[in-house]
Structure formats: C-alpha cells, structure tokens
Amino acid sequence: MKNLHAQCNLRKEALSQVTWLPIKFASLGQIVRLYDGSEWSDNWRVDAVYTVMESSDVNEHSRGYKKHHYTTDAVRDKDGRWLTPGSR
C-alpha cells in the first residue's frame, strides 16, 4: 500500500490553516496536534479534506515551495532591516 497524505483545512478556535496530513489522520472532526519545527500545538480539528497525494510527491512539492520562497521573498533580519534574496 502506498503512503498517502491529504491536504486538509484545520481549525483551532479563531485560527485556520491548510496543511498536509498522513491519510490516517485526515478524517473530518479528527483532532490532531501539529509540530511547526520548534514546538507542538494541540487541539486542531480537521474541518475539510481535499486532495490526496502520495507522500513522496507531497514532500517534493514542499521542498520546491520552500526553495522558491527562500529565493524570492524579502525577509527582515534581527535588526528589522529588509533582506532581499541576493543579500542573504
């Protein structure tokens, strides 16, 4: 059986976000916890389930998205100055 992920809309109080979840967690009403790379956030409810893709394809798209934004987005440094992609 293939490893699958589903794109889901999650809600927590007044917050909402779209993310990819492993298919076993992607069912309406399911309560999940998310990890943002530094800490866990509990009590997110699955409000909608959209596209289903193989996990390897989701990971590939995610890497492409991060690379695109790293090379195109301006960000602020620790002192609040704008950094463009060429100045990082």
C-alpha positions as CSV (number, residue, x, y, z in Angstrom):
1,M,0.0,0.0,0.0
2,K,1.3,3.5,-0.9
3,N,2.0,6.1,1.8
4,L,-0.6,8.9,1.2
5,H,-1.2,12.4,2.6
6,A,-4.3,14.5,2.3
7,Q,-4.5,18.3,2.1
8,C,-6.7,19.4,5.0
9,N,-8.2,22.6,6.4
10,L,-7.6,22.7,10.1
11,R,-9.3,24.9,12.7
12,K,-8.4,25.9,16.3
13,E,-10.7,28.5,17.9
14,A,-10.5,31.5,15.5
15,L,-7.4,30.2,13.7
16,S,-7.5,28.2,10.4
17,Q,-4.8,26.7,8.2
18,V,-4.3,24.3,5.4
19,T,-1.7,21.5,5.7
20,W,-0.9,18.0,4.5
21,L,-1.6,15.2,7.0
22,P,-0.9,11.5,6.8
23,I,-4.1,9.9,5.5
24,K,-4.7,8.0,8.7
25,F,-5.3,11.4,10.5
26,A,-7.3,13.1,7.6
27,S,-10.9,12.5,8.6
28,L,-13.5,15.1,9.3
29,G,-13.7,16.0,13.0
30,Q,-10.3,14.3,13.8
31,I,-8.3,16.3,16.5
32,V,-4.6,16.5,15.7
33,R,-1.5,18.1,17.1
34,L,0.9,20.0,14.8
35,Y,4.6,20.5,15.0
36,D,6.0,23.7,13.5
37,G,9.7,22.8,13.7
38,S,10.1,24.1,17.2
39,E,7.0,23.3,19.3
40,W,3.8,21.3,19.3
41,S,0.3,22.8,19.1
42,D,-2.6,20.8,20.3
43,N,-6.3,20.6,19.5
44,W,-6.5,21.3,15.8
45,R,-9.7,19.9,14.3
46,V,-9.9,18.7,10.7
47,D,-12.7,20.8,9.1
48,A,-12.2,19.7,5.4
49,V,-10.2,17.1,3.5
50,Y,-9.2,17.9,-0.1
51,T,-6.6,16.5,-2.4
52,V,-4.9,13.1,-1.7
53,M,-1.3,12.5,-3.0
54,E,1.5,10.1,-2.4
55,S,3.7,11.2,0.5
56,S,6.8,11.3,-1.7
57,D,5.1,13.8,-4.1
58,V,3.9,16.0,-1.1
59,N,7.5,16.1,0.2
60,E,8.8,17.0,-3.3
61,H,6.3,19.8,-3.6
62,S,7.1,21.1,-0.1
63,R,10.8,21.3,-0.9
64,G,10.1,23.2,-4.1
65,Y,7.9,25.6,-2.3
66,K,10.5,26.3,0.4
67,K,13.2,26.8,-2.2
68,H,11.0,29.1,-4.2
69,H,10.2,31.3,-1.2
70,Y,13.8,31.4,0.0
71,T,14.9,32.7,-3.3
72,T,12.1,35.1,-4.0
73,D,10.9,36.5,-0.6
74,A,12.3,39.5,1.1
75,V,12.7,39.0,4.9
76,R,13.7,41.1,7.9
77,D,17.0,40.4,9.8
78,K,17.2,40.5,13.6
79,D,17.5,44.3,13.5
80,G,14.4,44.8,11.3
81,R,16.2,45.6,8.1
82,W,14.8,44.1,4.9
83,L,16.9,41.5,3.2
84,T,16.3,40.6,-0.4
85,P,17.3,37.2,-1.7
86,G,20.6,38.5,-3.1
87,S,21.7,40.0,0.2
88,R,21.4,36.9,2.4
